[in-house]
Amino acid sequence: MGVFVYLPLVLPLTALPMARLAEQHLHPRSATRLLAAVGSTLALCSTLCLALLMVVGTAQLPGNPLPDGWSDPEVRAAVPYEEKAGLVAIGVLGAVLVACGGTLLRHARTRIRAARALPGATGPGAAGDLALVPSPDPYAYALPAGRGRGGRIVVSTAMMDCLDARERDALVAHERAHLTGRHHRYLLVTQLAARANPFLLPLRTAVAYSTERWADEEAADAVGSRRAVATAVGKAALFSHRPPGPAVLPAFAAEGPVPRRVAALLDPEPSAGLWPPASAHLALAAVTATAGTAASALSSLNATVTLVGILHAATPL
């Protein structure tokens, strides 16, 4: 197994240059999908290698994690043995599982609490997937529902009062784009990836931004005016207050680089093509991230195959 089992723990660093360049030069839809795929792959590989380190580090200890059929002393003796690395891996893997479990639990609780608060939240003007909440605090967010059930667009009456008719259309189109694009899934995947490997935190931040930009572009197409969406985003950010519950859900005036979103909307629509690259720097970053992701996957596969081969070869027939 050698160094291959350690490489996936640090190879996520190769994706960091692409995170910022992708959100600057790619269409936000492409940037979101690309960064989420790269981040989830790297996170899975690093978590798998932590599990392998745990196995090889504790293979010779009583109560080792090998299956019962492989618990013979001769089998344990044949497995590569890294006690210190294995013991550290146990703690790190436990922390990863706790962090990911907490993220999933927090996400589920938020959606449940927000959904329970909605039945009575249908003021004048509420229709279809739009729920108007009587509130003096301006806010808006997308609340995804279960599989195949779409979701709801939750907007406070104070937020509606801050915007004119066209800007309201832009707000609703923006939140509807979050629902139809299933942006909450990309956000959750990258949150879990960042919990699994802290080196992936910049990818989580980049995906949070690119999902908002993706919804901005969809809203601009829906209302036919990029400037109207830019104005709505700016005004909503000035007045917006996040409700305490939906901090993990996509929101119209989400915390983050609102000036960059407004500036991007005042520029021409970005190209949806992935090729040719928009800049040499992006091309180099993409090659580096691709090589790092491929190396991480191959290293994980090599370590897994090596360990399984050793165990099968050492297992008495």
N, C-alpha and C positions, 0 to 999 in steps of 0.2 A: 504493500500500500504506500509506504514511504511518504514523500512530500505531497502526493496527490490528494491525500485526505485533508490536508491543511489549505490547499489552494482556494477552494470555494469559499473559505471564510474571509478572504481578503480580495478576491477577484471582483466583488461588487464595486470596488473603487474605480474599475475601468469604465463604469457606466456614468460616473458623475459628470464628466465634461459634456456628455450628450444631453443630460437633463436640462441644463440651461439653454444650450444651443437649440434643442428641439422645440422648446416653448417659444423661442425667438424666431425661428426660421421655418418651421413646419406648420401646416394647417393644424389647428388645435385638435381636430378629430384624429388625425394621424399621430400626433404627438402623444395623445392620451393612450391610444391603443398600443403604440410601440413601447412607451415607458412602462405601462402596466405589464405587458408581456415580459419585457426584460427584467423588471423588478421581481415579479413573481417567480420566474425561472431561477434567478440568482438566489432568492430567499429559500426556495425549495432545496436547491443544491447545498447551500450552507447548512440548513437544518439536517439534511440527510447525513452530511459529513460529521456533524456533531453527534448524531446517533451512532455512526460507525466508530467514532472515537470513544464513545461511551462503552461500546461492546469490546473493542480491543483493549481498552484500559482496565476493564474489570473482568476480563475473560478468566483469569486465574484466581479470582476471589470467590469465596463461598457466596452463594446466592446470586451468581452472575446472571446477566439477562439473556444468555443463550437458551434456546429451547431445551426441553428435557432430554430429547434424543441426542443432543450435542454436549451434555454435561459431563461426559466421561473425562477424567483427568488427562488422558492422553490427547483428547481433542482440544481441551483448554490449553495444554502446553504447546500445541501446534499453532495457535492463534498468535499473531504479533501482539506484543505486550507493551503498553505504554501506560503505566499506572498513574503517573502524575497528570498526563494529558487526559486520561480517561476520567479521573476524579473531577478535574476542572470542567470537563465536558458535561458531566452529570449536572453540576450546578448551573452551567450556562443553558443547557437544554431545558432544565426545569424552569429557569427564568423566562425562556422564550415561550414555553407552553403556557405559563401563567399569564404573561403579557398578552399573548394572542387570545387566550380564553377570556381575559378581562375586556379586550377590545370587542370581541364578538358579543359578550354579555351586555356591555354598555350600549353597543349598537342596537341590539334587540330591545333592550329596555327603553331606549329613546324612542324607537318606532312605536312600541306599544303604548307608551305614555302619550305620545303625540296623537296616535290614532284614537285613543280613548277620549281625548279632549275635543274631538271634532264633531260628534253627532249634533251638538247644539250650536255649532259654529257655522250657521248658514244665514247670514244677514241679507239685506236687500242687495240684489245684484248677483248673488251666488247662484251658480248654475253649473251643471255637468261636473267637471273635475275641479272646479274652483270653489273654495270654501272661504268665505269672508268672516273674519274673527273680529267682533267688536272689541277694540283695544286702543288705548291712547298711545301705545308704543308702535312706531312704524317698523314692520318687518315683513318678510316674505320668504318662503322656502318650499321646496318640493318634498312631499311625503310619499315615498314609494309604497305600494301595497304588495300583496302576495302575488305569486306567479299567475300571469295572465289577467290580472285585475287592474293594471295600469297604476293609478295612484291619485293623489290629491294635490292641488296647488293651494297652499295656505297663505292667505294675505290678510293683514290687519286693515281695518278701516282707516286707521291713521296713515298707513302707507299709501292707500288709494287716494287719500286727500292730498298727499304731497305731489301727486303726478297729474298731468293732464291726460286727456283721453288717449292720445297716441302713445304716450309713455306707459300708460296702463296696459295697452295692448302689447307693448314691448316686454313689460314685466311678465305678463301671463305667458307670452310666447317663450321667453327665456326659461321659466320654470317648467313649462311643458316639454321643452327640449331636454331638460334634465331627466324627466320621466321617460320619454320615448327613447332616449339614448342610454338608459340604465346607468347613469353616471355614478349613482351610489355604489354600484358594484366595483367600478374602477377605483373609487375612493377607498372602499373597504379592502380590496386586494392590496393596494399600495400601503395602507395603514398596517395590515398584517405583515407585509414584507418588511416594513421598517421596524416592526417589533421583533421580527426574526433576525434581522441584521441591521444594526444602527447605521452602517455605511450607506444604507438605502434611504435614509431620511431625506436627502435632497430630491430623490425621485418622487417621494410622497408629496413634497411641497410643489414640485413641478406639475404633477398630475392634478393636484387641487386647483392650480391656476389654469391649466389647459382645459379642464372640464368647464370652468366658468367661461373661458374664451370660446369653447365649442358652443355652449348655449348662447353666448352673445351673437355668434355668427348665424346660428339658426334663427334667433329672434330678428336679426337684421333682414334675413331673407323673408321672414314671415310678414313683417310690417313694411318692408320695402324701403327702409331708410336706416343706414348705419348711424347717421347723426342722431336720430331719435333714440336709438338704443343707447348711444354714448351719453346722451343727456339724461336718460332715465337712470343709467348706472351711477352717474355722478351725483344726481339729486338723491337717489336712494341711499348712497353711501353717506351723504351729509346728515341725513335724518334717521338712518336705520339704527335699531337696537335689536340685537338677537334675543329671542325669548330663551328662557333658561333650558328648555328641553332639547331642541333640535340642533345641538352644536355639531353633530356628526353628519348632518344632512346638507345637501346642496342648497345654497341660499343666494338670492339675487344680489345682495350687498354683502357678500361674505368678506370676512377679514382677509386682508391681503393687498396686493398691488393694484388697487382700483385705478390710479392714474395710468398705469401701463395698459389696462383694459380699455380705458377711454381713448388713449393714444392709438391703440391698435384698431379701434373701431373708426377712428378718423382717417386712417390709412386705407388704401385699396384692399379689397378682399384677398386674403392669402391664397396661393395656389394649393390645390388639393393633391397635386402629384408628389410622389416621393423621389422621382428621378427626372432630371439630374438634380443633385443636391444643390441647395440654395447658396452654399458657400463651401470653400475648401475646408474650412474649420469644421463644419458640420459633417462633411464626408469623412474627415479623419476621425472625428469623435464617434461616428457611426461604426466605422471599421474597428476602432478600439473596443467599443462596447460589444460589437458582434463577436470579436475574437475572445474577449473576456467571458462572455456568456457561453460560447462554445467550449472554451477551456474549462469553465466551471462544470458544465454538464458532463464533459468527457472525464474530468478528474473524479467526479462523483461516481460515474459509471465504472471507471477503472477500479476505484477503491471498493465499490460494492461487489463487483465481479471477483476481484481478488479475494476478498473475505469469504464470499460464498464458496469459491473454489477451494480455499483452504479447509473450510468446514466440511465440505463434501468429501474431499480427499482424505481427511483425517477421521471421518465417521466410520466406525466398523460396520461392515456389511452384515 
